[in-house]
Amino acid sequence: MISPEDIAHLPEQPGVYLMSNAEGRILYIGKAVNIRSRVQSHFASSNTFKSFYPQVATVDFLVTDNEVDALLLENSLVKEKQPPYNVRLKDDKRFPYLKLSLDEKFPQLYLTRTLPKKSEVTKKRDKTNPRYFGPYVHVHEARKTLQTLQEIFPLRSCRIPSKDLKLDRPCLEFEMHQCLAPCVASECGEEEYRELALKVEKFLEGDHKEVREDLEAKMAAAAENLAFEKAAIYRDAIEALGSLKQRQAIDLLQEDSEDYLAASQLGDITCVAVIRRRRGAIRGSQHYFLEVETETSVKEVLSAFIEQHYSVAPEIPRRVLCTELPLGHEILSKWLTSQTSKRIDVKQPHRGPRLKMLDMAQQNAEFHAAEQYRKSHGNKRRLHPAVLRLGADLKLNPMPIRIEGFDISHHRGEEPVASMVVFENGVAKKTDYRKFKIKSARGGDDFRSMEEVIGRRFLHTEESFGRLPDLVLIDGGPVQLEFALMAKKRVAENLEE
């Protein structure tokens, strides 16, 4: 059974956790606001799952931005992995989606819980395939979104089949500016109606600006042609669009496969996290540690990883999406294409749901890098996020677990003193604070005072004074820094002698 120490090293962040046995079989998948606390509660409680706990050998996890993302990811993974103890999630109930029926002559937008089977999804998406947007965690949220979209985009809501849409006069919805009336050929043709349906698709993909510009152009054209009823419909659509709170809908039926790659460098540890997405569903994540030189950039790390990983990977996705463009990404794309006989793109997205997926991959890369650093350097406690961020931004090795700051002060040039403050793992350690009386430097000489105090500090290596710092901060400019470095160098030379 997994040990309490292993549980203590799980992240205190929202996400999904996967409990597996010694053979690697996933027994249970759960979601949590705090992964560590949730897993601890499993083993501390006496619920119906208790009988399988002794089988749990490992707990893997995937960090997400929030609990809602964790819920959606949990649902996807349970349906894919079918773990034996997730009995409550194995029913056929699904989250609601918005369906845009582009396969119809006159498309509609409506709610559905029924998704096409994999065998029914065409390999190549075109403008005549239906689109699904979602999922929505709460059905009332989906209904409200649909209602707002129907106010913006005057698509038909009637249940008349497209082939039977041949009427002499439009219905009340046309009079209320809520439909273009494709049922009456003189009011709206098939081409104009499909253009509107494709605008709905663009809007749900996040392209709000272009949709608004198109609607404004349509309104102006209708007014110029004296089609005032139609101009009013477009006017109302533009007003509704302006009042809508933008919600980024994720198309989970994207037929192309994608991998999301993110790298994290902490001291001498480099980790690359990979999240695999196939046919719109997340199929899993892995993390890998690389041996690289300290000065290696993230672009170089990702480039080397792609070359090594996909040379032996059993499957190459349609797209490899990275937090930064790998070095030689065009050559890598051509190489991957030659491996599969189909075009493979290596790209860096800058907005939309793909960027959100990369953020998730980055969080997981940073967590695993931090855990590996902690283990390899014998640290019992998890490193503070601020320490990790500072170490990563400054490319420090080792991580700045102990930071000491020095400042010089005097009273009108007399009685100069120096202060030393200490932070360990992001927390002030006041027991190690020190005050130095300046002995050799004259009052007001901040440069010589800094040289003296730094020299005296590095001579004190005994345990009672505190271990030597990983990072030293001084109050001053380049000259103070130069004197501090001189003092440190002189102490090091004396110790060698």
Secondary structure by P-SEA (a helix, b strand, c coil): cccaaaaaaccccbbbbbbbccccccccccccccaaaaaaaaaacccccccccccccbbbbbbcccaaaaaaaaaaaaaaaccccccccccccccbbbbccccccbbbbbbbccccccccccccccccbbbbccccccaaaaaaaaaaaaaacccccccccccccccccccccccccccccccccccccaaaaaaaaaaaaaaaacaaaaaaaaaaaaaaaaaaacaaaaaaaaaaaaaaaaaccccccccccccbbbbbbbbbbcccbbbbbbbbbccccccbbbbbbbbccccccaaaaaaaaaaaaaccccccccbbbccccccaaaaaaaaaaaacccccccccccccaaaaaaaaaaaaaaaaaaaaaaaaacccccccaaaaaaaaaacccccccbbbbbbbbbccccbbbbbbbbbcccccccccccccccccccccaaaaaaaaaaaaaaaccccccccccccccccccaaaaaaaaaaaaaaaaaaac
